[in-house]
Amino acid sequence: MESIRVDRSGAAPSRPSEPERRNLAVWSDYGDNHLSRGTEIPEPGSLYWGYWEGVGPGEEILGDLTGCRVLDLCSGMGRFAAYLARGGVRVDAVEGARSQHERAVARFGGPPGLRFVHADAVTHLGEAEPYDVVLCAHGLAFLDPYRVLPALASALTPGGRLVFSVLHTNSEGDGPRDTVTARRETLRLVDVGPRPVEMWVLTPSRWRQLLVEHGLTVGQVEVLTAPGTGDPTSCTLLCARRPD
C-alpha cells in the first residue's frame, strides 16, 4: 500500500481534449447504429473487468456495498449498473455518449435505486455528491488521466473506493507505455466495423504512480489475460481508495 498528498493548486482541464472528443464521436456513432437496428442488449449475468466473462474477480472486489453511493462511470449500455441495482445497490450510471445512454435507459430504466445520467464524466464528478464506490470497466482508457483522475479523487468520500480496468495489451500484441499520451488504437465494433480511437494505454506502474500523485492509496493491481492461447489481449485491473 502507498499514498501521498500532492499540491492540487494547478487546475486540471475541465473540457474534453480533442482525442476525448473523437473517442466520444465513435461511441456515439456506435450507439446510433444499434439504436437504428434495435439491437437487443443481453441480460447482465455478472460483473467482470476483462473482455471475457468469468476471467478474474467479479463484483466481490468492490467490497461491501450496503448503504453505499455507487457510481458506474462510462457505463455504456448500463449492464453492470443494472446488475448491481438488481442486487439492491443504489447506482448512478453516467455515460457521455447520448445514444448509449438512451439504449441503457430503454433497456434497464425503472428499477429503484438505479439512475442513468447523460453527462461528461468529469463534469458529473465535479457536480455530484461524493461517492463511496466508483467503478469503471474499460472507460478510463478513453479519457485523459490528467483530466479525470483529479475529479475522481475529489469525488470519493473519505475511505471511498475506486475500481477500474483499462487496456494493457491490444490484439496486435502492442503493450502499454510509460508516457501519459494517447495513442491510436482500432476498435472492432460489432456490426459497425473497425473504428480508430485514441487511448491512454499505460503500464500498471504508471497508473499506480498517477493514482498516488492524486492522493489515492493503491491496493490490488492485476493483469487479466485472454482465456486460452493465441490472443495477446489483456487488461489491467486496479483498486485504489481515498484515505480516511
Secondary structure by P-SEA (a helix, b strand, c coil): cccccccccccccccccaaaaaaaaaaaaaaaaaaaaccccccccccccccccccccccccccccccccccccccccaaaaaaaaaaccbbbbbbccaaaaaaaaacccccccbbbbbccaaaaaaccccccbbbbccccccccccccaaaaaaaccccbbbbbbbbccccccbbbbcccbbbbbbbbcccccbbbbbbbcccaaaaaaaaaaacccccbbbbbbccccccccbbbbbbbbccc
